[in-house]
C-alpha cells in the first residue's frame, strides 16, 4: 500500500510527463465503474414496491412499513453519498497538482466537481427497472415528502437522515456550481412546495369546518412555527421564505376572513369575552397576509359602533322617560308626613347622562387595552377605533350636553378627595371623548352654562382642577375654543378685587350702621357669559320684571352701582338675582338651646324671608302677596317657596295647606318651631331633579347655536374671500368646511344660505360669464 506522499509524487510525475489527460480520464472511468457496478445496485436493492405507490404502483403497505422502507433508502443514499464524498476529497488531495496544471490549462472541471456530477448522473438519475419514467432522485423526493407528511400528521421520523440527504441535494448541481442550479432547488423544492400547498389548503378548510376561531389561530401559529423549525433543522433555510409564503397563502389567507367572522368564536366573540391571547394570535396571522388588516379592522369597527349604539339607545330611552308625576295616591300624604316621595322619572335623566359618559369611557378603556395588549398599538387599527368612536358619539345628538354634564358633576364632587394624579387621569378621560365630538361649539355652549353656575354658586370643589381642565381643553382644541371660558375666570378674579375695594370704600365713608349687610358681587362681561341660560325662568304670560329687594339690600345695591359706575362710566349693570346666594341669621323663639341659626339660601329666598321680619307672629302671606311684594317670576317663586316650606328637613316657613305644589291661594307663615342640630343650615333651591334639557329647551339651544354658527360661517367666508379675491362656488364651500371642521361640521345648505345672505348685503358678488359659478 502506498502512502499519501507516494501517491501524490506519482500523480505529480504523470502530469510532468504530459500524462495528465490520461490520468484525468482514467480516474473518471474508475469512478464511473464504481458508481455503476457497486453503488447503483445497492440503492436499487432497497427501493421496495411500497416506495413506488406515489407513482402508479398499487399501495398495499401500512404507514409504518412505508416509513421503514423510506428510511432504508435514505440510509443507503446517505451512506453512499458520504463514502463517495470522503473518497473524492482524498482523491482530489492526491491529484491536487493535476488540478492546478492540467485542469486549469485545459479548462476542465476539477476531479472533485466532475465526480459529483458522476454521482448525480449514474446514481440519482438512474431509472428504476420497474418504471422507466422514474428515477432514484424522484423516488428520493417522494420518500422525503412522505416522511414530512407523516411528521405533519404527528408521527416521529428520523430528521437526521433527511437532513443528510438534503445536504447531498444541496451539494449537487444541474450544471456548474451556480447557486440557482442546486438539485435541492431545481428538483426537490418545487415538489415540496406544491405538496405543501395541497396539504395546507385541505387542512385549512378542514379545521375551519370543524373547529372554532381560537383553535384555528393556534393551529395556524403552530404550523408556521413547525415549518420554520423544519427548514432550520431538517431541510434548508433557502426554503424558509417560500414555505412561509405557502402556509400564509393557502392556510391563512384563504380562510382568515371566515375565521374573523365565525359566529360564536370569531373576532366579535373574542372582543366581547376579552380573549386577548386569541386576538393577539389573529392579529399576528392577519398581519402576515394583509398589511392593512382590513377584515380585522372592519370587524372591530363594526363591534365598537354596535356597542356604542347600544349605549346611545339606552341613554335615549332614559332621556325619553315620561315627565309624569308618581301615580301613588299617598304621595301627597307622604310629603305632609315628612316621608320621602317616590323618585320621579325626570330625576333619572341626569344619572342617565353621566352613565352614558361612563359607559363610553369604559368601552374606550376596554378597546385601548385590546389595542395595546393584543394589537401591538397598531397605528392603522388605532385610527380605525378612533373613527368608530367618532361615528357613534356624533350620531347621538346629546353627546355634547352629556359630556359637559359629566365634567360638571365631577367638578362639583367627583374630584373631592382625589390626588392630583387621579384628577388628571379623570380629566384626561373626558378630554379624550371631547376629541371625538364634532360639534365642539355645542359642547362649549353647554360647558359655559354649567361652568357659570359652578362659579357663581361656588359649587366647584377645586379651582385648580377647573383651571387644569381649561388648560387641557386649550391643548386639545386650541385657544379660540377657551377664550370666553378664560374670560369667565378673569371676571371672577376681577370681581373679588372689586368687592374688596368696595368694602374698603364703605369703611372709609365711616358708615355708622352696624347692621349693614356684607356684600360680595360678581360683575360679569355680558359677551363672555351665557346670560340667556342664566336668566330667571318666566311663564309665557309674564313680562321681564326686576326683583324688588328689601330696603337694606336696595341701599347697599345702589351704593355699589354708584361706586362701580364712577370708576367705569358708560357701562350698564343688570342685576341677576336668581344667580346669587345669601347668608342670614334667623331667630326662632321656640327653639331649645341656642335660638339662632345661620341660613345659607338663594338671593330670591333671602328676599322672601326678609318679608317676614315686618309681619307680626302668627300672621301669613299668600303666594300672590309674596309675588307682588318681591316681583319674583312665578316659576322661581314656587321653587324657592318649595325649598323653604315643603322640603322635610328645612321648613323655615309653614305652608297651608301642606302639599308638594305651590299655587295661588296658598298661605305661608314663619315657622317658630323650626329646629336643626346644625348651627349653619344650607337650603338649596328645589329643582326638577334634572339638568338635562327637555325637547323644547333642546330645540331652543340648537336654534341659538345655529344662529351663532351662521355668523361664524359668514366670518369664515369673508376671511377666505379677502385672501383669495376670487373663488369658484365649490372651492369656497370646501375651504369653509376645512376651516370650520375643528369647531363643528358645517351644513352645506347653511353655507349656501350664508353666501346668498352676503351677496344680498353686498359683501360678495357673483362673477358674470364664468364657466363655473364663482364669487369675488
QUILIN-V547333 format. One record per run of one state. SS is the DSSP state (helix for helix, strand for strand, loop for the rest). FROM is the first residue (numbers start at 1). LEN is the number of residues. If there is no record, write none. Layout:
((SS	FROM	LEN) (SS	FROM	LEN))
This chain:
((loop	1	3) (helix	4	13) (loop	17	3) (helix	20	26) (loop	46	3) (helix	49	7) (loop	56	7) (helix	63	32) (loop	95	1) (helix	96	10) (loop	106	5) (helix	111	14) (loop	125	2) (strand	127	2) (loop	129	2) (strand	131	5) (helix	136	17) (loop	153	6) (helix	159	13) (loop	172	1) (strand	173	1) (loop	174	5) (helix	179	3) (strand	182	1) (helix	183	28) (loop	211	2) (helix	213	21) (loop	234	3) (helix	237	17) (loop	254	2) (helix	256	6) (loop	262	5) (helix	267	6) (loop	273	3) (helix	276	14) (loop	290	4) (helix	294	26) (loop	320	11) (helix	331	6) (loop	337	8) (helix	345	29) (loop	374	5) (helix	379	17) (loop	396	3) (helix	399	16) (loop	415	5) (helix	420	17) (loop	437	3) (helix	440	17) (loop	457	6) (helix	463	15) (loop	478	1) (helix	479	31) (loop	510	21) (helix	531	4) (loop	535	16) (helix	551	17) (loop	568	9) (helix	577	3) (loop	580	1) (strand	581	7) (loop	588	8) (strand	596	7) (helix	603	12) (loop	615	6) (strand	621	2) (helix	623	8) (loop	631	3) (helix	634	12) (loop	646	7) (strand	653	4) (loop	657	10) (strand	667	4) (loop	671	9) (strand	680	3) (loop	683	12) (helix	695	30) (loop	725	2) (strand	727	2) (helix	729	12) (loop	741	7) (helix	748	13) (loop	761	5) (strand	766	1) (loop	767	7) (strand	774	2) (loop	776	1))
